[in-house]
């Protein structure tokens, strides 16, 4: 699991650091004593976790588009990172139906630009040792199997988002074999499940949609009550990325491959089950209804097999789905009460690290 001693004074370059997962990762790494630099567009939502936690004051930031290689290459060369974690993406399935070209440009060519910038920076003398491309559980060709997908299973994707992430995986594999293996740089990809936690305001994600409605005393509306997803608190996959990064840095190309970081099998729950839990924990007579009608295709059943990460990295998920929902509700209620949400984040990180 996460080794605090390893991260002290490490130079870490994160793309997409102004987003939900990126902000949590920046806070965690900063608390561990790492020297973090971020490259991203401005925060994608308002409010945003990045702004609420005043991360711009803590994290040197290059504001730029991952689709522009020149500024990205310049940022990596100037920063001279030990480790790069690539999280910048168009992250939403339904948005990919509306903006397919932007989705492919960001998720596929953005990955190309990131890896090419790393390659050229190394040629110029940057002593980088590890790169992680963060993709998604949806990169697999979903057969609606009742068992989990393994890293050796076929990649695919029905919708532009999922498909673009499968393409990003293939780009990663090509750069690994063509350029990085021979130079001793560990390049891996990381695939997580449906991540939840405090500070997510994205549209068309279940918990943010629920919390927006509950904050206004409304009734939650759900589209696909029987869809099953691998729900996990944001700190679980982030701990996987940090554990993998240490292994790549320490052991090089031996761990340069794809990795699943999902929840335990019992945490694959239906949308309706999750919403019931949220309503029960929220109180105040919170309720929901199912909205029928035509909706874009979404997978019904998806599960990850994380045996490899557990056996080879010693990683395992710490918080089950009920704990993840508890922490998400706790954070949101603290935000609505105008408490110091940065302190809440750091407290949850501390609780997670000690659990």
C-alpha angles and dihedrals in degrees: 000000000000113000110205093196092058095056099050109116094354113145107233125185115199126187117204091025094148092065129089099271093034093055092051090048093050092051092049095047092045090052088053092055098254121149101238126192122183135207118192150113117273114287109298096223139038115250097033134183089230092060097038090055091045090232094161087073091053104036123055103231137203109197109210146122117266086221090069110077101186097063091040093052090048091051094050093047093049093046096048094204128197091206134023123201113190112206103144109121149129092258107185129093097205093045088055090063089055096042109025097154093051089047093054093041092053101037100037108026090033088061091047091051092048095049093042090050089052091048094051093043091054089052087055093053107273106149097217119160109177139034127182123192109202110213128154147261086252091071089087123092096253114225094170089245119174090227130068126270116248126212090254094057122109118279121224137119134210099216128048093256096052092040093049090054090051087052089050088055090053091049088052092051092050094050090045094056098034101045120355105051092060092050093049095245114144109227116182139161126225125208120195135178132240101319121210135177145115121313101035113132099164118139120245095024116122104233097040090049090049094048093047089054095044092049087061093044091247132142116263116241120208128189106194109027095173098047111119121216135176098247118197139164113256092245092063098065091036089057087052092053092049093047091048092047091055091050092049092048094047101037103025120204096002089088097034102124141083120303135192119218105180136138126272116281093257090062094066098106136166121259089245092053091053093048091049089054092049092051092048093049094042095052121185090110092293112185143170144207135204115245112212125202141084115323132171115269116278127174115264099206130022132162136166127221105218097178093119095055091046095050101037103031101028088234122145135163113262106190120056122217094269091053090047091054091045091054092046092052091044092053094045094050090049089052093049089050088054093242123156100279093186088061089048090052093049091047091052091047089052092048091048093048091052096044 
